[in-house]
Amino acid sequence: MDNPFEYINTPLREVPEELKERVMKDVAYAKLLLDLASLFSLNVSSVIERTIRDRN
């Protein structure tokens, strides 16, 4: 079985520019979805903290 950590310091391979663009677009799309999800989800710790603070 190969050790995957042996390949960490090896030089990167060249890939086609179209593939790089597709990957970067996919990463940007995933980041956008995470940001949107954080906007529409409740930050539970913040809600609990505010509730306790407001009751006192």
C-alpha distance matrix in Angstrom:
0.0 3.8 6.6 9.1 12.0 11.9 13.5 16.3 18.7 18.4 21.6 22.0 22.3 25.7 26.3 29.6 32.2 32.7 29.1 29.5 32.8 31.5 28.7 31.3 33.7 31.2 30.5 34.2 34.9 32.5 34.1 37.5 36.7 35.5 38.7 40.8 39.3 40.0 43.6 44.2 42.5 44.1 43.0 43.5 43.7 46.3 48.3 48.4 49.3 52.1 53.4 53.7 55.3 57.8 58.9 59.9
3.8 0.0 3.8 6.1 8.8 8.3 9.8 12.7 15.0 14.6 17.8 18.4 18.9 22.5 23.3 26.8 29.3 30.1 26.6 26.7 30.2 29.1 26.3 28.7 31.4 29.2 28.2 31.9 33.0 30.7 32.1 35.6 35.1 33.9 36.9 39.3 38.0 38.6 42.1 43.0 41.5 43.2 41.9 42.7 42.8 45.1 47.4 47.7 48.4 51.1 52.6 52.9 54.3 56.8 58.1 59.0
6.6 3.8 0.0 3.8 5.5 5.8 8.0 10.2 12.7 13.2 16.6 17.4 18.7 22.4 23.4 27.0 29.1 30.1 26.6 26.2 29.6 28.8 25.6 27.6 30.5 28.4 27.0 30.6 31.8 29.4 30.4 34.0 33.7 32.2 35.0 37.6 36.3 36.6 40.2 41.3 39.6 41.1 39.6 40.4 40.2 42.5 45.0 45.1 45.6 48.4 50.1 50.2 51.5 54.1 55.5 56.2
9.1 6.1 3.8 0.0 3.8 5.4 5.9 7.6 10.8 11.2 14.3 14.5 15.9 19.4 20.2 23.8 25.7 26.6 23.1 22.6 25.9 25.1 21.9 23.8 26.7 24.6 23.2 26.8 28.1 25.7 26.7 30.4 30.2 28.7 31.6 34.1 33.0 33.4 36.9 38.1 36.6 38.3 36.9 37.9 37.9 40.0 42.5 42.9 43.4 46.0 47.8 48.1 49.2 51.8 53.3 54.2
12.0 8.8 5.5 3.8 0.0 3.8 5.3 5.5 8.4 10.0 13.4 14.2 16.4 20.0 21.2 24.9 26.4 27.7 24.3 23.2 26.5 26.2 22.8 24.2 27.3 25.5 23.6 26.9 28.7 26.3 26.8 30.5 30.6 28.9 31.3 34.2 33.2 33.2 36.6 38.2 36.7 38.0 36.3 37.4 37.0 39.0 41.7 42.1 42.2 44.9 46.9 47.1 47.9 50.6 52.3 52.9
11.9 8.3 5.8 5.4 3.8 0.0 3.8 5.7 7.1 8.0 11.7 13.3 15.3 19.0 20.8 24.6 26.4 28.1 24.9 23.9 27.4 27.4 24.2 25.6 29.0 27.5 25.7 29.1 31.0 28.9 29.4 33.1 33.4 31.9 34.3 37.2 36.4 36.5 39.8 41.4 40.1 41.6 39.9 41.1 40.6 42.6 45.3 45.7 45.8 48.5 50.5 50.7 51.5 54.2 55.9 56.5
13.5 9.8 8.0 5.9 5.3 3.8 0.0 3.8 5.7 5.4 8.6 9.6 11.6 15.3 17.0 20.8 22.6 24.3 21.2 20.2 23.8 23.8 20.8 22.3 25.7 24.4 22.8 26.2 28.1 26.4 27.0 30.6 31.1 29.9 32.2 35.1 34.6 34.8 38.0 39.7 38.6 40.4 38.9 40.4 40.2 41.9 44.6 45.3 45.5 47.9 50.0 50.4 51.1 53.7 55.6 56.3
16.3 12.7 10.2 7.6 5.5 5.7 3.8 0.0 3.8 5.7 8.4 9.3 12.2 15.6 17.3 21.0 22.2 24.1 21.0 19.4 22.8 23.1 19.8 20.7 24.2 23.1 21.0 24.1 26.4 24.5 24.7 28.4 29.1 27.6 29.7 32.8 32.4 32.3 35.4 37.4 36.3 37.9 36.2 37.8 37.4 39.0 41.8 42.6 42.5 44.9 47.2 47.6 48.1 50.7 52.6 53.3
18.7 15.0 12.7 10.8 8.4 7.1 5.7 3.8 0.0 3.8 6.6 8.8 12.0 15.4 17.8 21.5 22.6 25.0 22.3 20.4 23.9 24.7 21.7 22.3 25.9 25.3 23.2 26.0 28.6 27.1 26.9 30.5 31.7 30.2 32.0 35.2 35.1 34.8 37.8 40.0 39.1 40.6 38.8 40.5 39.9 41.3 44.3 45.1 44.8 47.1 49.6 49.9 50.2 52.8 54.9 55.4
18.4 14.6 13.2 11.2 10.0 8.0 5.4 5.7 3.8 0.0 3.8 6.5 9.1 12.5 15.2 19.0 20.6 23.0 20.4 19.0 22.6 23.5 20.8 21.8 25.4 24.9 23.3 26.2 28.7 27.5 27.8 31.2 32.3 31.3 33.2 36.2 36.2 36.3 39.2 41.3 40.6 42.5 40.9 42.8 42.4 43.7 46.6 47.6 47.4 49.6 52.1 52.6 52.9 55.4 57.6 58.2
21.6 17.8 16.6 14.3 13.4 11.7 8.6 8.4 6.6 3.8 0.0 3.8 6.5 9.5 12.6 16.1 17.5 20.3 18.1 16.5 20.1 21.5 19.1 19.9 23.5 23.6 22.1 24.7 27.4 26.7 26.9 30.1 31.6 30.9 32.5 35.4 35.9 36.1 38.7 40.9 40.6 42.6 41.2 43.3 43.1 44.1 47.0 48.3 48.1 50.0 52.6 53.3 53.5 55.8 58.1 58.8
22.0 18.4 17.4 14.5 14.2 13.3 9.6 9.3 8.8 6.5 3.8 0.0 3.8 6.6 9.2 12.8 14.1 16.7 14.4 12.8 16.5 17.7 15.5 16.4 20.0 20.0 18.8 21.5 24.0 23.5 23.9 27.0 28.5 28.1 29.8 32.5 33.1 33.5 36.0 38.1 38.0 40.3 39.1 41.4 41.4 42.3 45.1 46.6 46.5 48.3 50.8 51.8 52.0 54.1 56.5 57.4
22.3 18.9 18.7 15.9 16.4 15.3 11.6 12.2 12.0 9.1 6.5 3.8 0.0 3.8 6.4 10.1 12.2 14.7 12.5 11.8 15.6 16.6 15.0 16.5 19.7 19.8 19.4 22.1 24.3 24.1 25.0 27.8 29.2 29.2 31.0 33.5 34.1 35.0 37.4 39.3 39.3 41.8 40.9 43.3 43.6 44.5 47.1 48.7 48.9 50.5 52.9 54.1 54.4 56.4 58.8 59.9
25.7 22.5 22.4 19.4 20.0 19.0 15.3 15.6 15.4 12.5 9.5 6.6 3.8 0.0 3.8 6.9 9.0 11.8 10.4 9.8 13.3 14.8 13.9 15.2 18.3 19.0 18.9 21.2 23.4 23.8 24.8 27.2 28.8 29.3 30.8 33.1 34.1 35.1 37.2 39.2 39.6 42.3 41.6 44.1 44.6 45.3 47.8 49.6 49.8 51.2 53.7 55.0 55.3 57.0 59.6 60.8
26.3 23.3 23.4 20.2 21.2 20.8 17.0 17.3 17.8 15.2 12.6 9.2 6.4 3.8 0.0 3.8 6.4 8.4 6.8 7.1 10.5 11.5 11.1 12.9 15.5 16.1 16.7 19.0 20.8 21.4 22.7 24.9 26.3 27.2 28.9 30.8 31.9 33.2 35.2 36.9 37.5 40.4 40.0 42.6 43.4 44.0 46.3 48.3 48.7 49.9 52.3 53.8 54.2 55.8 58.3 59.7
29.6 26.8 27.0 23.8 24.9 24.6 20.8 21.0 21.5 19.0 16.1 12.8 10.1 6.9 3.8 0.0 3.8 5.5 5.4 6.6 8.9 10.2 11.0 12.7 14.6 15.8 17.0 18.7 20.3 21.5 23.0 24.7 26.2 27.5 29.0 30.7 32.0 33.6 35.2 36.9 37.8 40.9 40.8 43.6 44.6 45.0 47.1 49.3 49.8 50.8 53.1 54.9 55.2 56.5 59.1 60.7
32.2 29.3 29.1 25.7 26.4 26.4 22.6 22.2 22.6 20.6 17.5 14.1 12.2 9.0 6.4 3.8 0.0 3.8 5.4 5.1 6.2 8.7 10.0 10.6 12.3 14.3 15.4 16.4 18.3 20.0 21.1 22.4 24.4 25.8 26.9 28.5 30.2 31.7 33.0 34.9 36.1 39.2 39.1 42.1 43.0 43.2 45.3 47.7 48.0 48.8 51.3 53.2 53.2 54.5 57.2 58.8
32.7 30.1 30.1 26.6 27.7 28.1 24.3 24.1 25.0 23.0 20.3 16.7 14.7 11.8 8.4 5.5 3.8 0.0 3.8 5.4 5.1 6.2 8.7 9.9 10.6 12.3 14.3 15.3 16.4 18.4 20.0 20.9 22.6 24.4 25.7 26.9 28.5 30.4 31.6 33.1 34.5 37.7 38.0 40.9 42.2 42.4 44.2 46.7 47.3 48.0 50.3 52.3 52.6 53.6 56.3 58.1
29.1 26.6 26.6 23.1 24.3 24.9 21.2 21.0 22.3 20.4 18.1 14.4 12.5 10.4 6.8 5.4 5.4 3.8 0.0 3.8 5.4 5.1 6.2 8.6 9.9 10.6 12.3 14.2 15.2 16.5 18.3 19.9 21.1 22.6 24.3 25.7 26.9 28.7 30.4 31.8 32.8 36.0 36.1 38.9 40.1 40.5 42.4 44.7 45.4 46.3 48.5 50.4 50.8 52.1 54.6 56.3
29.5 26.7 26.2 22.6 23.2 23.9 20.2 19.4 20.4 19.0 16.5 12.8 11.8 9.8 7.1 6.6 5.1 5.4 3.8 0.0 3.8 5.5 5.2 6.1 8.6 9.9 10.6 12.2 14.1 15.4 16.5 18.3 20.0 21.1 22.5 24.3 25.7 27.1 28.7 30.5 31.5 34.5 34.3 37.2 38.2 38.5 40.6 42.9 43.3 44.2 46.6 48.4 48.6 50.0 52.6 54.2
32.8 30.2 29.6 25.9 26.5 27.4 23.8 22.8 23.9 22.6 20.1 16.5 15.6 13.3 10.5 8.9 6.2 5.1 5.4 3.8 0.0 3.8 5.5 5.1 6.1 8.6 9.9 10.4 12.1 14.2 15.2 16.3 18.3 19.9 20.9 22.3 24.2 25.7 26.9 28.7 30.1 33.2 33.4 36.4 37.6 37.6 39.5 42.1 42.5 43.1 45.5 47.6 47.7 48.8 51.5 53.2
31.5 29.1 28.8 25.1 26.2 27.4 23.8 23.1 24.7 23.5 21.5 17.7 16.6 14.8 11.5 10.2 8.7 6.2 5.1 5.5 3.8 0.0 3.8 5.5 5.1 6.2 8.6 9.9 10.4 12.3 14.2 15.2 16.5 18.4 19.9 21.0 22.4 24.4 25.8 27.1 28.4 31.7 32.1 35.0 36.4 36.6 38.3 40.8 41.6 42.2 44.4 46.5 46.9 47.9 50.5 52.4
28.7 26.3 25.6 21.9 22.8 24.2 20.8 19.8 21.7 20.8 19.1 15.5 15.0 13.9 11.1 11.0 10.0 8.7 6.2 5.2 5.5 3.8 0.0 3.8 5.4 5.1 6.2 8.6 9.8 10.5 12.3 14.2 15.3 16.6 18.4 19.9 21.0 22.7 24.5 26.0 26.8 29.9 30.0 32.7 34.0 34.4 36.3 38.6 39.2 40.2 42.3 44.3 44.7 45.9 48.4 50.2
31.3 28.7 27.6 23.8 24.2 25.6 22.3 20.7 22.3 21.8 19.9 16.4 16.5 15.2 12.9 12.7 10.6 9.9 8.6 6.1 5.1 5.5 3.8 0.0 3.8 5.4 5.0 6.1 8.5 9.8 10.5 12.2 14.2 15.3 16.4 18.3 19.9 21.1 22.6 24.6 25.6 28.6 28.5 31.5 32.6 32.7 34.7 37.2 37.6 38.3 40.7 42.7 42.8 44.0 46.7 48.3
33.7 31.4 30.5 26.7 27.3 29.0 25.7 24.2 25.9 25.4 23.5 20.0 19.7 18.3 15.5 14.6 12.3 10.6 9.9 8.6 6.1 5.1 5.4 3.8 0.0 3.8 5.4 5.0 6.1 8.6 9.8 10.4 12.3 14.2 15.2 16.3 18.2 20.0 21.1 22.7 24.2 27.4 27.8 30.9 32.3 32.2 33.9 36.6 37.2 37.7 39.9 42.1 42.4 43.2 45.9 47.8
31.2 29.2 28.4 24.6 25.5 27.5 24.4 23.1 25.3 24.9 23.6 20.0 19.8 19.0 16.1 15.8 14.3 12.3 10.6 9.9 8.6 6.2 5.1 5.4 3.8 0.0 3.8 5.4 5.0 6.1 8.6 9.8 10.6 12.4 14.2 15.3 16.4 18.4 20.0 21.3 22.3 25.6 26.0 28.9 30.4 30.7 32.3 34.8 35.7 36.4 38.4 40.5 41.1 42.0 44.5 46.5
30.5 28.2 27.0 23.2 23.6 25.7 22.8 21.0 23.2 23.3 22.1 18.8 19.4 18.9 16.7 17.0 15.4 14.3 12.3 10.6 9.9 8.6 6.2 5.0 5.4 3.8 0.0 3.8 5.4 5.1 6.2 8.6 9.9 10.6 12.3 14.2 15.3 16.6 18.5 20.3 21.0 23.9 23.9 26.8 28.0 28.3 30.2 32.5 33.2 34.0 36.2 38.2 38.6 39.8 42.3 44.0
34.2 31.9 30.6 26.8 26.9 29.1 26.2 24.1 26.0 26.2 24.7 21.5 22.1 21.2 19.0 18.7 16.4 15.3 14.2 12.2 10.4 9.9 8.6 6.1 5.0 5.4 3.8 0.0 3.8 5.5 5.1 6.1 8.7 9.9 10.5 12.3 14.2 15.4 16.6 18.6 19.9 23.0 23.1 26.3 27.5 27.3 29.2 31.9 32.3 32.8 35.1 37.3 37.4 38.4 41.1 42.9
34.9 33.0 31.8 28.1 28.7 31.0 28.1 26.4 28.6 28.7 27.4 24.0 24.3 23.4 20.8 20.3 18.3 16.4 15.2 14.1 12.1 10.4 9.8 8.5 6.1 5.0 5.4 3.8 0.0 3.8 5.4 5.0 6.3 8.7 9.9 10.5 12.2 14.3 15.4 16.7 18.2 21.6 22.3 25.3 27.1 26.9 28.3 31.1 32.0 32.3 34.3 36.7 37.1 37.9 40.4 42.5
32.5 30.7 29.4 25.7 26.3 28.9 26.4 24.5 27.1 27.5 26.7 23.5 24.1 23.8 21.4 21.5 20.0 18.4 16.5 15.4 14.2 12.3 10.5 9.8 8.6 6.1 5.1 5.5 3.8 0.0 3.8 5.4 5.1 6.3 8.7 9.9 10.5 12.4 14.4 15.6 16.3 19.5 19.9 22.7 24.4 24.7 26.2 28.7 29.7 30.4 32.3 34.5 35.1 36.0 38.4 40.4
34.1 32.1 30.4 26.7 26.8 29.4 27.0 24.7 26.9 27.8 26.9 23.9 25.0 24.8 22.7 23.0 21.1 20.0 18.3 16.5 15.2 14.2 12.3 10.5 9.8 8.6 6.2 5.1 5.4 3.8 0.0 3.8 5.4 5.1 6.2 8.6 9.8 10.6 12.5 14.5 15.3 18.2 18.1 21.2 22.5 22.5 24.3 26.9 27.5 28.1 30.3 32.4 32.7 33.8 36.4 38.2
37.5 35.6 34.0 30.4 30.5 33.1 30.6 28.4 30.5 31.2 30.1 27.0 27.8 27.2 24.9 24.7 22.4 20.9 19.9 18.3 16.3 15.2 14.2 12.2 10.4 9.8 8.6 6.1 5.0 5.4 3.8 0.0 3.8 5.4 5.1 6.1 8.5 9.9 10.7 12.6 14.2 17.4 18.0 21.3 23.0 22.4 23.9 26.8 27.5 27.6 29.8 32.2 32.4 33.1 35.8 37.8
36.7 35.1 33.7 30.2 30.6 33.4 31.1 29.1 31.7 32.3 31.6 28.5 29.2 28.8 26.3 26.2 24.4 22.6 21.1 20.0 18.3 16.5 15.3 14.2 12.3 10.6 9.9 8.7 6.3 5.1 5.4 3.8 0.0 3.8 5.4 5.1 6.0 8.6 9.9 10.7 12.0 15.5 16.5 19.5 21.6 21.5 22.5 25.3 26.5 26.7 28.5 31.0 31.7 32.2 34.6 36.9
35.5 33.9 32.2 28.7 28.9 31.9 29.9 27.6 30.2 31.3 30.9 28.1 29.2 29.3 27.2 27.5 25.8 24.4 22.6 21.1 19.9 18.4 16.6 15.3 14.2 12.4 10.6 9.9 8.7 6.3 5.1 5.4 3.8 0.0 3.8 5.5 5.0 6.2 8.7 10.1 10.4 13.4 13.7 16.7 18.4 18.5 19.9 22.5 23.5 24.1 26.0 28.3 28.9 29.8 32.2 34.2
38.7 36.9 35.0 31.6 31.3 34.3 32.2 29.7 32.0 33.2 32.5 29.8 31.0 30.8 28.9 29.0 26.9 25.7 24.3 22.5 20.9 19.9 18.4 16.4 15.2 14.2 12.3 10.5 9.9 8.7 6.2 5.1 5.4 3.8 0.0 3.8 5.4 5.2 6.4 9.0 10.1 12.8 13.0 16.5 18.0 17.3 18.9 21.8 22.4 22.6 24.8 27.2 27.4 28.1 30.8 32.7
40.8 39.3 37.6 34.1 34.2 37.2 35.1 32.8 35.2 36.2 35.4 32.5 33.5 33.1 30.8 30.7 28.5 26.9 25.7 24.3 22.3 21.0 19.9 18.3 16.3 15.3 14.2 12.3 10.5 9.9 8.6 6.1 5.1 5.5 3.8 0.0 3.8 5.4 5.1 6.5 8.7 11.9 13.3 16.6 18.8 17.9 18.7 21.9 23.0 22.7 24.5 27.3 27.7 27.9 30.5 32.8
39.3 38.0 36.3 33.0 33.2 36.4 34.6 32.4 35.1 36.2 35.9 33.1 34.1 34.1 31.9 32.0 30.2 28.5 26.9 25.7 24.2 22.4 21.0 19.9 18.2 16.4 15.3 14.2 12.2 10.5 9.8 8.5 6.0 5.0 5.4 3.8 0.0 3.8 5.4 5.3 6.0 9.5 11.0 13.9 16.4 16.2 16.8 19.6 21.1 21.2 22.7 25.4 26.2 26.6 28.8 31.3
40.0 38.6 36.6 33.4 33.2 36.5 34.8 32.3 34.8 36.3 36.1 33.5 35.0 35.1 33.2 33.6 31.7 30.4 28.7 27.1 25.7 24.4 22.7 21.1 20.0 18.4 16.6 15.4 14.3 12.4 10.6 9.9 8.6 6.2 5.2 5.4 3.8 0.0 3.8 5.5 5.3 7.6 8.1 11.5 13.4 12.9 14.0 17.0 18.0 18.2 20.1 22.5 23.1 23.7 26.2 28.3
43.6 42.1 40.2 36.9 36.6 39.8 38.0 35.4 37.8 39.2 38.7 36.0 37.4 37.2 35.2 35.2 33.0 31.6 30.4 28.7 26.9 25.8 24.5 22.6 21.1 20.0 18.5 16.6 15.4 14.4 12.5 10.7 9.9 8.7 6.4 5.1 5.4 3.8 0.0 3.8 5.8 8.0 9.3 12.8 14.9 13.5 14.1 17.5 18.4 17.8 19.7 22.6 22.8 22.9 25.6 27.9
44.2 43.0 41.3 38.1 38.2 41.4 39.7 37.4 40.0 41.3 40.9 38.1 39.3 39.2 36.9 36.9 34.9 33.1 31.8 30.5 28.7 27.1 26.0 24.6 22.7 21.3 20.3 18.6 16.7 15.6 14.5 12.6 10.7 10.1 9.0 6.5 5.3 5.5 3.8 0.0 3.8 6.8 9.4 12.2 15.1 14.1 13.7 17.1 18.7 18.0 19.2 22.3 23.1 22.8 25.1 27.8
42.5 41.5 39.6 36.6 36.7 40.1 38.6 36.3 39.1 40.6 40.6 38.0 39.3 39.6 37.5 37.8 36.1 34.5 32.8 31.5 30.1 28.4 26.8 25.6 24.2 22.3 21.0 19.9 18.2 16.3 15.3 14.2 12.0 10.4 10.1 8.7 6.0 5.3 5.8 3.8 0.0 3.8 6.5 8.8 11.9 11.7 11.3 14.2 16.2 16.1 17.1 19.9 21.1 21.3 23.2 25.9
44.1 43.2 41.1 38.3 38.0 41.6 40.4 37.9 40.6 42.5 42.6 40.3 41.8 42.3 40.4 40.9 39.2 37.7 36.0 34.5 33.2 31.7 29.9 28.6 27.4 25.6 23.9 23.0 21.6 19.5 18.2 17.4 15.5 13.4 12.8 11.9 9.5 7.6 8.0 6.8 3.8 0.0 3.7 5.5 8.7 8.3 7.6 10.5 12.6 12.5 13.4 16.2 17.4 17.7 19.6 22.2
43.0 41.9 39.6 36.9 36.3 39.9 38.9 36.2 38.8 40.9 41.2 39.1 40.9 41.6 40.0 40.8 39.1 38.0 36.1 34.3 33.4 32.1 30.0 28.5 27.8 26.0 23.9 23.1 22.3 19.9 18.1 18.0 16.5 13.7 13.0 13.3 11.0 8.1 9.3 9.4 6.5 3.7 0.0 3.8 5.7 5.4 6.4 8.9 10.2 10.9 12.4 14.6 15.6 16.6 18.6 20.7
43.5 42.7 40.4 37.9 37.4 41.1 40.4 37.8 40.5 42.8 43.3 41.4 43.3 44.1 42.6 43.6 42.1 40.9 38.9 37.2 36.4 35.0 32.7 31.5 30.9 28.9 26.8 26.3 25.3 22.7 21.2 21.3 19.5 16.7 16.5 16.6 13.9 11.5 12.8 12.2 8.8 5.5 3.8 0.0 3.8 5.4 5.1 6.2 8.5 10.0 10.6 12.4 14.2 15.3 16.7 18.9
43.7 42.8 40.2 37.9 37.0 40.6 40.2 37.4 39.9 42.4 43.1 41.4 43.6 44.6 43.4 44.6 43.0 42.2 40.1 38.2 37.6 36.4 34.0 32.6 32.3 30.4 28.0 27.5 27.1 24.4 22.5 23.0 21.6 18.4 18.0 18.8 16.4 13.4 14.9 15.1 11.9 8.7 5.7 3.8 0.0 3.8 5.5 5.2 6.1 8.6 9.9 10.7 12.2 14.2 15.6 17.1
46.3 45.1 42.5 40.0 39.0 42.6 41.9 39.0 41.3 43.7 44.1 42.3 44.5 45.3 44.0 45.0 43.2 42.4 40.5 38.5 37.6 36.6 34.4 32.7 32.2 30.7 28.3 27.3 26.9 24.7 22.5 22.4 21.5 18.5 17.3 17.9 16.2 12.9 13.5 14.1 11.7 8.3 5.4 5.4 3.8 0.0 3.8 5.5 5.1 6.1 8.5 10.0 10.5 12.1 14.3 15.8
48.3 47.4 45.0 42.5 41.7 45.3 44.6 41.8 44.3 46.6 47.0 45.1 47.1 47.8 46.3 47.1 45.3 44.2 42.4 40.6 39.5 38.3 36.3 34.7 33.9 32.3 30.2 29.2 28.3 26.2 24.3 23.9 22.5 19.9 18.9 18.7 16.8 14.0 14.1 13.7 11.3 7.6 6.4 5.1 5.5 3.8 0.0 3.8 5.5 5.2 6.1 8.7 9.9 10.5 12.3 14.6
48.4 47.7 45.1 42.9 42.1 45.7 45.3 42.6 45.1 47.6 48.3 46.6 48.7 49.6 48.3 49.3 47.7 46.7 44.7 42.9 42.1 40.8 38.6 37.2 36.6 34.8 32.5 31.9 31.1 28.7 26.9 26.8 25.3 22.5 21.8 21.9 19.6 17.0 17.5 17.1 14.2 10.5 8.9 6.2 5.2 5.5 3.8 0.0 3.8 5.5 5.1 6.2 8.5 9.9 10.8 12.8
49.3 48.4 45.6 43.4 42.2 45.8 45.5 42.5 44.8 47.4 48.1 46.5 48.9 49.8 48.7 49.8 48.0 47.3 45.4 43.3 42.5 41.6 39.2 37.6 37.2 35.7 33.2 32.3 32.0 29.7 27.5 27.5 26.5 23.5 22.4 23.0 21.1 18.0 18.4 18.7 16.2 12.6 10.2 8.5 6.1 5.1 5.5 3.8 0.0 3.8 5.5 5.3 6.1 8.6 10.1 11.2
52.1 51.1 48.4 46.0 44.9 48.5 47.9 44.9 47.1 49.6 50.0 48.3 50.5 51.2 49.9 50.8 48.8 48.0 46.3 44.2 43.1 42.2 40.2 38.3 37.7 36.4 34.0 32.8 32.3 30.4 28.1 27.6 26.7 24.1 22.6 22.7 21.2 18.2 17.8 18.0 16.1 12.5 10.9 10.0 8.6 6.1 5.2 5.5 3.8 0.0 3.8 5.5 5.0 5.9 8.5 10.2
53.4 52.6 50.1 47.8 46.9 50.5 50.0 47.2 49.6 52.1 52.6 50.8 52.9 53.7 52.3 53.1 51.3 50.3 48.5 46.6 45.5 44.4 42.3 40.7 39.9 38.4 36.2 35.1 34.3 32.3 30.3 29.8 28.5 26.0 24.8 24.5 22.7 20.1 19.7 19.2 17.1 13.4 12.4 10.6 9.9 8.5 6.1 5.1 5.5 3.8 0.0 3.8 5.5 5.2 6.2 8.9
53.7 52.9 50.2 48.1 47.1 50.7 50.4 47.6 49.9 52.6 53.3 51.8 54.1 55.0 53.8 54.9 53.2 52.3 50.4 48.4 47.6 46.5 44.3 42.7 42.1 40.5 38.2 37.3 36.7 34.5 32.4 32.2 31.0 28.3 27.2 27.3 25.4 22.5 22.6 22.3 19.9 16.2 14.6 12.4 10.7 10.0 8.7 6.2 5.3 5.5 3.8 0.0 3.8 5.5 5.3 6.7
55.3 54.3 51.5 49.2 47.9 51.5 51.1 48.1 50.2 52.9 53.5 52.0 54.4 55.3 54.2 55.2 53.2 52.6 50.8 48.6 47.7 46.9 44.7 42.8 42.4 41.1 38.6 37.4 37.1 35.1 32.7 32.4 31.7 28.9 27.4 27.7 26.2 23.1 22.8 23.1 21.1 17.4 15.6 14.2 12.2 10.5 9.9 8.5 6.1 5.0 5.5 3.8 0.0 3.8 5.6 5.6
57.8 56.8 54.1 51.8 50.6 54.2 53.7 50.7 52.8 55.4 55.8 54.1 56.4 57.0 55.8 56.5 54.5 53.6 52.1 50.0 48.8 47.9 45.9 44.0 43.2 42.0 39.8 38.4 37.9 36.0 33.8 33.1 32.2 29.8 28.1 27.9 26.6 23.7 22.9 22.8 21.3 17.7 16.6 15.3 14.2 12.1 10.5 9.9 8.6 5.9 5.2 5.5 3.8 0.0 3.8 5.5
58.9 58.1 55.5 53.3 52.3 55.9 55.6 52.6 54.9 57.6 58.1 56.5 58.8 59.6 58.3 59.1 57.2 56.3 54.6 52.6 51.5 50.5 48.4 46.7 45.9 44.5 42.3 41.1 40.4 38.4 36.4 35.8 34.6 32.2 30.8 30.5 28.8 26.2 25.6 25.1 23.2 19.6 18.6 16.7 15.6 14.3 12.3 10.8 10.1 8.5 6.2 5.3 5.6 3.8 0.0 3.8
59.9 59.0 56.2 54.2 52.9 56.5 56.3 53.3 55.4 58.2 58.8 57.4 59.9 60.8 59.7 60.7 58.8 58.1 56.3 54.2 53.2 52.4 50.2 48.3 47.8 46.5 44.0 42.9 42.5 40.4 38.2 37.8 36.9 34.2 32.7 32.8 31.3 28.3 27.9 27.8 25.9 22.2 20.7 18.9 17.1 15.8 14.6 12.8 11.2 10.2 8.9 6.7 5.6 5.5 3.8 0.0
